[in-house]
């Protein structure tokens, strides 16, 4: 279901629904429940409450606890089907029997409503008894479901009506989101404002540990983020994967949100569960609009992960040339290397990011730098046949005859892989074709043994001549 999770994170709810539909049709109760939840949330406009109701029935019948709970709520409110309180109670009881707290609470509140009605029918209790009675519980059930969905959709008139009717503002959906959280996640500014003014809590965490501010930041809703910050939302707290609101905004490359959070005082030094700072994560995929506000704190520029990956290294790994230029202009250290001794340049060549490699080779202070296995930038480029990078390295005065831990030079690596044009370039630059590896093989031998006859001839010997000489 990884494709579904990715689609939902990116806001591609229709794609998520298509993937879930296949699983649901195959009989997956969880897929039926999740698809029903998507339909019910209004995020897939082509399908509404009726389709959600049918799917929820299917999942509930297969014993899915959350589906049983939500089906109970739908029967209670009449969403998607006819209102049926006895059936609602039945499904809520089944869900409660599986250990869910929410249906137990809802059943207690339903019982409370019955008790209150009975008390009213027989008369008002004396003042001495009234003082001991608990305060009436806020309206939940059908109205709460209506409010949750109206908030998601930005249906302001319905939100106003539910607030006026006394609907419990902080009842949660099956993912632990309140109406305010759902409005924040979908960027419904007007609905969010109404809920805040009506007294809804601004920092409830959902089941994943995310606050409304994090949800708004993750989805790029800058206006909502500014509103929540203005109301005192805490930008320091961490949610899913130890990500703050800033980290979640960076994950989506939401430049305006990143700028707002940095201006509000968010720290660019925090690290998520992957040990990434916001800058390191931004360097992987975002452009200057995201990097610039993060670089206001220059102390994070050359920070590295536990495996030695800096922001520049990450940008090189992903071929993010705009980020590379921004980081280098800010003073990023090109000599920083990971646990394998790979600098940003060496990593870029290794993963065949040509544009990044050329930019870094042009600015590399130590072009002769080698990895722990002894490979230099020139060797790596020669081995993959990257002519442009080979020329860039030679222009930066890379030594031609350095060898790695196996005794292989750039010429040998190019010959072994049959990269004739690179062999030509290296020979013209003065590469020594007489050098031998630790196995006593020359570049000629390596080309011949690998079946690259044209390269072997270029190097001055056929495979037979080379082998006879060695004998």
LUMBA-42479 format. One record per residue (C-alpha): y, x, z; residue in one letter. Coordinates in steps of 0.02 Angstrom, whole numbers, padded with zeros to 5 digits, always signed. Layout:
N
YXZa...
# end
This chain:
471
+00000+00000+00000x+00114+00153-00015x+00192+00083-00174x+00239-00075-00079x+00320+00022+00063x+00419+00128-00059x+00478-00025-00156x+00534-00112+00004x+00626+00042+00068x+00718+00052-00098x+00759-00133-00096x+00646-00170-00246x+00576-00329-00171x+00517-00402-00336x+00412-00246-00371x+00343-00255-00195x+00297-00437-00221x+00204-00398-00383x+00100-00264-00295x+00067-00377-00145x+00017-00521-00259x-00130-00421-00328x-00194-00384-00153x-00163-00561-00096x-00261-00634-00242x-00403-00515-00197x-00412-00596-00024x-00313-00475+00084x-00247-00573+00233x-00116-00441+00270x-00053-00444+00091x-00046-00635+00096x+00054-00629+00256x+00175-00496+00195x+00201-00584+00029x+00233-00747+00121x+00360-00658+00229x+00449-00589+00075x+00456-00762-00004x+00517-00839+00159x+00655-00710+00178x+00733-00761+00012x+00716-00585-00059x+00611-00646-00206x+00718-00787-00277x+00584-00854-00394x+00477-00906-00246x+00527-01010-00096x+00465-01090+00062x+00327-01192-00020x+00242-01038-00092x+00267-00946+00072x+00188-01090+00168x+00030-01087+00061x+00010-00900+00078x+00040-00908+00265x-00096-01042+00278x-00219-00930+00185x-00183-00778+00295x-00188-00881+00455x-00356-00955+00406x-00422-00778+00390x-00371-00742+00569x-00210-00645+00540x-00119-00661+00707x+00059-00643+00642x+00022-00766+00503x-00042-00891+00632x+00117-00869+00733x+00230-00891+00582x+00130-01037+00515x+00154-01119+00684x+00342-01095+00669x+00341-01165+00493x+00248-01321+00549x+00371-01336+00692x+00522-01332+00576x+00446-01417+00424x+00484-01268+00314x+00375-01267+00159x+00277-01421+00215x+00285-01572+00327x+00337-01550+00507x+00185-01563+00621x+00211-01517+00804x+00027-01535+00858x-00028-01420+00716x+00114-01301+00760x+00052-01292+00939x-00126-01264+00879x-00080-01114+00771x+00036-01043+00904x-00106-01054+01030x-00222-00961+00911x-00094-00824+00887x-00063-00813+01075x-00251-00798+01103x-00247-00639+00997x-00124-00559+01117x+00046-00592+01036x+00186-00621+01161x+00303-00716+01043x+00192-00871+01022x+00164-00876+01210x+00352-00876+01238x+00377-01010+01106x+00243-01120+01184x+00325-01101+01355x+00492-01150+01281x+00416-01301+01196x+00340-01353+01362x+00510-01328+01443x+00589-01446+01317x+00458-01578+01360x+00487-01553+01546x+00675-01568+01526x+00656-01728+01424x+00542-01804+01556x+00664-01761+01695x+00805-01842+01600x+00701-02001+01577x+00670-02025+01763x+00848-01989+01817x+00956-01844+01870x+00887-01742+02016x+00995-01724+02171x+01122-01582+02175x+01018-01481+02300x+00873-01478+02177x+00980-01449+02023x+01044-01287+02099x+00867-01219+02104x+00820-01267+01926x+00828-01131+01791x+00967-01143+01662x+00914-01238+01505x+00836-01126+01375x+00929-01104+01211x+00869-01201+01061x+00735-01107+00963x+00592-01161+00849x+00653-01240+00687x+00836-01196+00708x+00798-01013+00746x+00699-00996+00584x+00840-01078+00487x+00968-00960+00564x+00864-00805+00529x+00849-00847+00345x+01028-00907+00325x+01089-00741+00398x+00983-00644+00273x+01052-00743+00128x+01232-00746+00188x+01235-00936+00195x+01392-00946+00301x+01400-01135+00319x+01222-01143+00385x+01254-00998+00504x+01409-01089+00570x+01312-01250+00593x+01171-01164+00687x+01292-01074+00801x+01382-01238+00837x+01214-01321+00874x+01177-01191+01007x+01036-01103+00915x+00973-00949+01007x+01060-00806+00917x+00941-00667+00967x+00771-00741+00925x+00674-00615+00819x+00569-00628+00662x+00394-00553+00649x+00469-00380+00616x+00577-00390+00772x+00740-00420+00678x+00870-00540+00747x+00983-00642+00633x+01119-00512+00655x+00998-00372+00606x+00945-00467+00450x+01125-00497+00399x+01160-00311+00424x+01008-00259+00321x+01059-00369+00174x+01245-00330+00185x+01302-00507+00224x+01470-00463+00301x+01536-00640+00332x+01376-00699+00415x+01370-00541+00521x+01550-00567+00577x+01512-00745+00631x+01360-00691+00731x+01455-00551+00817x+01598-00667+00863x+01473-00793+00930x+01404-00663+01050x+01249-00598+00962x+01194-00427+01025x+01243-00289+00905x+01109-00162+00949x+00938-00245+00963x+00798-00133+00899x+00664-00203+00785x+00480-00159+00795x+00511+00002+00696x+00647+00053+00820x+00792+00025+00700x+00958-00052+00752x+01069-00161+00640x+01180-00008+00610x+01029+00090+00547x+00974-00053+00435x+01148-00068+00359x+01160+00121+00337x+00988+00134+00256x+01035+00001+00129x+01207+00072+00090x+01313-00070+00157x+01471+00028+00199x+01579-00122+00245x+01448-00183+00368x+01429-00008+00441x+01617+00001+00469x+01616-00169+00554x+01474-00121+00671x+01554+00046+00713x+01715-00046+00752x+01619-00157+00872x+01549-00006+00964x+01378+00015+00883x+01298+00178+00941x+01272+00299+00796x+01183+00427+00905x+01021+00333+00937x+00864+00374+00838x+00752+00248+00751x+00598+00262+00641x+00545+00442+00604x+00678+00501+00729x+00814+00459+00602x+00988+00413+00658x+01098+00297+00556x+01169+00452+00471x+00996+00517+00426x+00948+00348+00355x+01107+00340+00250x+01069+00514+00183x+00893+00463+00139x+00967+00337+00017x+01110+00452-00038x+01239+00322+00016x+01397+00426+00008x+01520+00297+00076x+01410+00263+00228x+01386+00449+00260x+01575+00473+00253x+01605+00329+00374x+01477+00392+00499x+01541+00572+00493x+01719+00511+00522x+01658+00410+00670x+01586+00568+00747x+01403+00565+00696x+01317+00733+00715x+01251+00825+00562x+01146+00935+00676x+01013+00807+00722x+00836+00829+00653x+00714+00696+00600x+00524+00693+00617x+00511+00810+00466x+00627+00936+00552x+00761+00900+00421x+00945+00900+00462x+01047+00774+00361x+01109+00916+00250x+00934+00983+00215x+00877+00808+00168x+01031+00775+00062x+01006+00937-00035x+00841+00871-00100x+00912+00727-00200x+01096+00688-00168x+01253+00745-00258x+01417+00818-00196x+01483+00649-00138x+01352+00652+00001x+01349+00839+00033x+01538+00858+00050x+01561+00754+00209x+01408+00835+00287x+01478+01008+00252x+01628+00966+00361x+01516+01043+00495x+01485+01215+00417x+01370+01265+00561x+01229+01170+00477x+01244+01257+00308x+01113+01391+00338x+01002+01304+00464x+00817+01304+00420x+00663+01203+00463x+00518+01275+00561x+00443+01331+00396x+00604+01418+00344x+00670+01290+00221x+00859+01287+00209x+00967+01160+00118x+00983+01282-00028x+00795+01308-00032x+00767+01120-00038x+00893+01098-00178x+00804+01235-00275x+00634+01156-00244x+00694+00991-00317x+00800+01067-00456x+00959+00988-00387x+01084+01098-00479x+01242+01003-00423x+01187+01025-00242x+01150+01209-00273x+01326+01236-00340x+01404+01144-00194x+01302+01240-00065x+01336+01409-00146x+01522+01370-00154x+01516+01331+00032x+01436+01500+00068x+01249+01463+00074x+01145+01618+00109x+01035+01657-00042x+00932+01782+00058x+00854+01653+00174x+00666+01642+00143x+00526+01528+00199x+00368+01578+00291x+00294+01644+00127x+00445+01752+00092x+00510+01639-00045x+00699+01630-00065x+00781+01483-00153x+00774+01578-00317x+00590+01625-00298x+00547+01445-00255x+00643+01374-00402x+00549+01488-00523x+00382+01452-00440x+00402+01264-00466x+00476+01288-00641x+00649+01221-00605x+00733+01313-00749x+00912+01252-00724x+00908+01292-00539x+00827+01462-00572x+00961+01513-00696x+01102+01462-00579x+01025+01555-00432x+00978+01711-00533x+01159+01726-00587x+01215+01729-00405x+01068+01815-00320x+01121+01965-00217x+00949+02044-00213x+00860+02009-00377x+00721+02130-00329x+00672+02027-00177x+00483+01996-00168x+00375+01864-00085x+00246+01911+00046x+00120+01926-00096x+00237+02046-00184x+00301+01938-00326x+00480+01959-00381x+00585+01836-00479x+00550+01933-00639x+00362+01930-00608x+00358+01744-00573x+00463+01706-00727x+00356+01819-00837x+00196+01738-00773x+00252+01564-00826x+00329+01621-00990x+00506+01570-00945x+00605+01673-01070x+00777+01615-01013x+00741+01658-00832x+00665+01827-00881x+00824+01869-00977x+00932+01811-00830x+00835+01922-00711x+00850+02072-00827x+01037+02039-00845x+01046+02044-00654x+00965+02218-00661x+00793+02166-00600x+00675+02316-00597x+00544+02298-00735x+00399+02395-00665x+00384+02331-00487x+00207+02273-00444x+00139+02142-00325x+00001+02153-00194x-00132+02152-00332x-00045+02289-00426x+00014+02174-00564x+00182+02200-00648x+00288+02073-00741x+00219+02141-00905x+00039+02122-00846x+00069+01944-00788x+00149+01894-00954x+00008+01980-01052x-00129+01896-00950x-00054+01725-00985x-00025+01762-01170x+00165+01746-01168x+00199+01855-01320x+00386+01826-01329x+00406+01877-01147x+00300+02032-01176x+00419+02077-01319x+00570+02055-01206x+00495+02160-01066x+00442+02301-01182x+00617+02306-01255x+00684+02318-01076x+00576+02470-01041x+00422+02396-00958x+00283+02524-00937x+00127+02467-01029x+00023+02609-00958x+00028+02544-00781x-00138+02486-00706x-00178+02354-00577x-00282+02384-00423x-00433+02340-00531x-00380+02477-00652x-00330+02353-00788x-00181+02380-00902x-00076+02243-00980x-00180+02274-01138x-00342+02243-01046x-00280+02084-00964x-00221+02012-01131x-00385+02056-01218x-00499+01990-01081x-00401+01828-01078x-00422+01808-01267x-00241+01840-01314x-00277+01952-01463x-00100+01951-01534x-00029+02008-01368x-00163+02143-01351x-00120+02209-01525x+00063+02208-01481x+00025+02315-01331x-00063+02441-01442x-00249+02409-01420x-00388+02283-01454x-00504+02232-01315x-00641+02346-01385x-00530+02501-01387x-00469+02467-01211x-00644+02440-01142x-00713+02596-01227x-00572+02701-01157x-00612+02641-00982x-00795+02687-01007x
# end
